[in-house]
Amino acid sequence: MLYAKGAGLVNRHYHPHQVFAYTISGKWGYLEHDWVATAGDWVYEPPGESHTLVAYEHEEPMKVTFNVTGPLVWLDENGEPEGTFDVFDYIQICKEHYEKVGIGADYVERLIR
């Protein structure tokens, strides 16, 4: 689930596998395309297509559920890969947050394993 309270941007990247998205609320799109998704819209991303996700100003926050398998590959200004982000990165961020707020990092393990 991607949630944005206001306008925002996810830097240019691609996914080596297909991605499916369903828009729950708000307004978003890709700078590289002329379509805009709003509540109820499904979006299909073919494998390997680079894009820059933008959340637009809207009376409702942008809430989109993405079905992603595999990593997100960050691209530099020349379109060359410069890093990745995957489920293991999300798990680590979640553990750090749970530890910080007093729930404990081990709680994450009980949720997923």
N, C-alpha and C positions, 0 to 999 in steps of 0.2 A: 504494500500500500504506500503510495506516495501522497503526501499531504502538504499543501502550501497555503498559508493564511493570506498571502498576498502575492504580488508579482515576484517571479524568481526565475532562475536559469540553472539548468544542469549542463555543464560543459560538454562540448562535442565528444561523442563516443560512438561505439558500435557494439553489437552483441554477435558472437559467432553463431548463435542459434536463433531461431525465430522467437519473437515475443508477441504476446497477446495482451491487450490492455482494455479495461472496461472503465468508462468514466462514470463516477458516482455523482460528482458535483463539480462546479467551477468551469474553468475554460483553460485549455492548454493546446499546444501544438509543437511542431518542429520548425525551426527557422528555415530549414531547407525545403519546406513544403508550404503550399498555400491553404491547406485545410486547417480547421480549428475544431477541436473536439469539445463537446459539452455533455451534460448529463444524459446518460443512455447510449452514448456512442461507443462502439467497439473499434479498436485500432489494431491492425496487424503490421508488425515490423518484420520484413524479410531478413534472413541472416546476412550479416556483413554490411548493412546499409548504415552509413554514418549519419548522425543527427544531433541536433542541439535542442534539448527540451526546454520549452518556455511555459511558465505558468503566467497567464494574463490576469490583470485586475478583473475582479468579478464580485458580485454581491455575496456569493458563496465561496468558501475555500475550495481549492482544487483538491479533490480526492479521487485518486485513480488506483485501481488494483491492476498490477502487472504480473503476468505469468512469465517468469524469466528462468531459463535453465542455462547455466554456465555463467561466465564472467561478463562484466562490462569492461570494455577496453577503451581507456582514455586516449584521445588523440591530441597531438600538438597542433600548432598553427599551420603546419605543413601536411597535416593528415597522417602523420606517422604515429604508431603506438608509443605511449610513454608511461603506461602503467595499467594495472587492472584493479577491479573491485569485485568481490564475489561474496557468496553466502558466509564464508568464513570471516570476512571483514565485518559483515553485519553482526555475526555472533559475538565477535570480540567487542564491538562498540556496545552491544547490549549488555555484555558481562560487566564492562567498565561502568556503565550507567547504573545497573542494578547494585553493584558494589558501592558506588558513590551515594546512592539514596538509601542504603541500609538493608536492602533485600538480600544481597549476597550474590556473587557471581555464580555460585554453584546452582542457584535456582534455575538458571538458563539450561543447564544440563538436564535437569529434571523435566523441563518442558519439551525437549527435543530428542532425548535419547532414552 
